[in-house]
Amino acid sequence: MTRPAARGGSRTSADRLARLLNLVPYLLARPGIEIAEAAADLGVTERQLREDLELLWVCGLPGYGPGDLIDMAFDGDRVTITYDAGIDRPLRLTPDEALALVVALRMLAETPGVANREAVERALAKIENAAGDLVGAPVAVRLPADTRKVAELRAAVESGRALRITYYTAARDETTDRVVDPLRMLMVGGRGYVEAWCRRAEGMRLFRADRIDAVTLLDEPARVPPQARPHDLTEGVFRPSPDLPLVTLRIGRGERWITEYYPCERVEEGDGDQWLVSLRVTDLGWARRFVLGLGPDVTVVAPAELATQVHAAAVAALDAYATPPPPRDPADPPTADPAVAAPTQ
């Protein structure tokens, strides 16, 4: 069975969350409904619906004992909710919960580059109105370091001057110095990016804010060539193309998050809990590091070159652990344990 390729982790996760929230009241209104009929109504496969029901079975109220969780009864291919764990009751926030939500929304409203700011402000106004005096006191909001960096980069971009940046490229695991002519600051998928003409690459590039280690404003104005065109980001920052290497992995249940976090060309259900996942990557070096970090539940199926690289890197790492340290010369002074010898600050 072939599943449709995931088009982005946040969207897929949001779709499932919305489906789970609607699933309990849907089933409460239709006791004894056939799973096939429910799956057709909800626009999912029977397998996906069964997985959703398995997840609901371990959801419920704090305490999380058997009497606190959603319960259901199965009669052949029919399902009935026997206990809804209070999901039909209206949500009531405690004072601490209301204050935490207000602080989070205030911080979101002040974050540079946030889309739909009006929706955030409307939600904030409703919660403040409902909470009344509980959240009337002023609250100091400190933006995270990444957000402060985005604000600093935005100011640099708005200066209209060329920038010298020190940038870490994850795909090649290298840090380079570049002179760029910035065009604009973007927020995509919750991350900040500087879109600029890179004089080193002689093309338009997106530089992730959290990978820019240093920025220096130059005395010369930014000069973006007239032939430069902004990126089309309607489908995200990474847009797989047929000329990029295609990697196929066999993954276990614990690594299925890959299909939601990365755009996959093909996802096939294999034997047992294993899936075959195919996705495009910009660089096989990045793919090697990616696979090595996933653990034993992932096997490289193709290309053979990647499988060879992963095997060689894994063998080298194991050899490094297996090789004993060279014997110490008795004439050498003993080496102090840094954890013991370091002075207290």
Secondary structure, DSSP 8 states (H G I E B T S, - for coil): -EE-----HHHHHHHHHHHHHHHHHHHHTSTTEEHHHHHHHHTS-HHHHHHHHHHHTT-BSTT-SGGGB-EEEEETTEEEEEE-TTTTS-----HHHHHHHHHHHHHHHHSTT-S-HHHHHHHHHHHHHHHGGGG-S-------HHHHHHHHHHHHHHTTEEEEEEEEETTTTEEEEEEEEEEEEEEETTEEEEEEEETTTTEEEEEEGGGEEEEEEEEEE----TT------TT-S----TTS-EEEEEE-GGGTTHHHHS--SEEEE-STT-EEEEEE-S-HHHHHHHHHTT-TTEEEEE-HHHHHHHHHHHHHHHHHHHS------TTS-----HHHHS---
